[in-house]
Amino acid sequence: MRYLFVHQNFPGQFLHFVRHLLAQDHEIVFISEANNNHIPGVRRAIYRVPRLPSMETHPHLREFEYGLLRAEAVATAARTLKGLGYEPDIIVGHHGWGELLNLGDVFPDCPILGYFEFFYHADQNDVGFDPEFPPSPELAAAVRVKNSINLQALCLKNGYGQSPTQFQRGTYPGWAQEKISLLREGVNLDLCSPEPQARRRNLVINGVRITPKDALVTYVARDLEPYRGFHVVMRALPRILAERRDAQIILVGGDRVSYGTLPPGGGSWREFMLRELEGKLDLDRVHFVGKVEYDDFRALLRRSDAHLYLTYPFVASWSLREAMATGCPIIGSDTAPVREFITHDVTGRLVPFLDSSAIAEATLQLLEERRTARRLGQEARRYAEAELCLDDYLSRYDDLVSRITNRKGAGDDGQ
């Protein structure tokens, strides 16, 4: 088959599926913006957005305008491919940036399988979840407009959808969920595997040395920010450090903002929380290591004695899946995305997102009760083997594509 993939940051979340298809000798072309990533066997078509959204455009509409500009640029690249004789059997991409919106005009008979990540609501899920950051009066209008690309994508002719969790699929309106298949993502269980001997060796991460005598508490996010509970984790640290003199804390993540807003006064949330907790932390045992290489990330999870994963009711992180596969003893927030993976006191411990005291207590318990921590880690690994296997995920992906392309052959328009 001929596949056309689209994602502004090649290869996005399609890396494993693309490699899987190449091993089956499928033909793949990938439209994206320029970057240095490379997959042997994949032909790339680069697009460039001609301009940024106009400052005269209403602020709530600038993201939508940028999506339309991307859609036009991708369609131009697709017309070039078509002129060169490339006619895909299916188009696969992510709807978040608007890139797929015009491809039905270029390839009117080709099914489009789009990744639907999240449908925004002005009065539920992440908006207003954290009382520390109440939404501004004008936010509701901005959130409604934020779904403009989502709504356009749901109306595409020959359009089909996939979503990686039941929670994320459930954010979409009922009529839309009928168009979206649940396709649970998997992880490489060989790469992300437990290593019991890891606790018997020294570990060095970005210059931070952890010895076998240390009790290691870990936290991982793309960026250190409230959406992933960074602020409440930080407020739990003084008690953990005071009661466990052997505790070392490693926090992985950048200083930008992936979701939400910057802290009051600007700067990073790391700087903001360090100012708030000035004099309350033993900074010789709190280590901000920034973003780390994947091998270091896996080594950190394998060594972790207690891993903290928190999130607003929002998109679940890949790091949660990888931590479970690695057999980490996990303390997770009692929020819908996390409950979909972790059963309290079976595959981890769940704590109220906003309760730093409860986070500290749960962490101290796992550091003290090593047998319980091992049991939770082992059960997390068993869950990963049953539900998060990469090969099973790729097989389900194949099945979904087969159903879509067969429907096309039967005259089904995808709606």
Secondary structure as GFF3:
##gff-version 3
##sequence-region A 1 415
A	DSSP	beta_strand	2	6	.	.	.	ID=ss1
A	DSSP	three_ten_helix	12	14	.	.	.	ID=ss2
A	DSSP	alpha_helix	15	23	.	.	.	ID=ss3
A	DSSP	beta_strand	27	32	.	.	.	ID=ss4
A	DSSP	beta_strand	43	46	.	.	.	ID=ss5
A	DSSP	three_ten_helix	59	61	.	.	.	ID=ss6
A	DSSP	alpha_helix	62	83	.	.	.	ID=ss7
A	DSSP	beta_strand	90	94	.	.	.	ID=ss8
A	DSSP	three_ten_helix	95	97	.	.	.	ID=ss9
A	DSSP	alpha_helix	103	106	.	.	.	ID=ss10
A	DSSP	beta_strand	112	115	.	.	.	ID=ss11
A	DSSP	alpha_helix	139	146	.	.	.	ID=ss12
A	DSSP	alpha_helix	148	154	.	.	.	ID=ss13
A	DSSP	beta_strand	159	163	.	.	.	ID=ss14
A	DSSP	alpha_helix	166	170	.	.	.	ID=ss15
A	DSSP	alpha_helix	174	177	.	.	.	ID=ss16
A	DSSP	beta_strand	180	182	.	.	.	ID=ss17
A	DSSP	three_ten_helix	196	200	.	.	.	ID=ss18
A	DSSP	beta_strand	203	205	.	.	.	ID=ss19
A	DSSP	beta_strand	208	210	.	.	.	ID=ss20
A	DSSP	beta_strand	215	223	.	.	.	ID=ss21
A	DSSP	three_ten_helix	226	228	.	.	.	ID=ss22
A	DSSP	alpha_helix	230	243	.	.	.	ID=ss23
A	DSSP	beta_strand	247	254	.	.	.	ID=ss24
A	DSSP	alpha_helix	269	276	.	.	.	ID=ss25
A	DSSP	beta_strand	286	290	.	.	.	ID=ss26
A	DSSP	alpha_helix	294	303	.	.	.	ID=ss27
A	DSSP	beta_strand	306	309	.	.	.	ID=ss28
A	DSSP	alpha_helix	318	326	.	.	.	ID=ss29
A	DSSP	beta_strand	330	333	.	.	.	ID=ss30
A	DSSP	alpha_helix	336	339	.	.	.	ID=ss31
A	DSSP	beta_strand	349	351	.	.	.	ID=ss32
A	DSSP	alpha_helix	356	368	.	.	.	ID=ss33
A	DSSP	alpha_helix	370	387	.	.	.	ID=ss34
A	DSSP	alpha_helix	390	410	.	.	.	ID=ss35
###
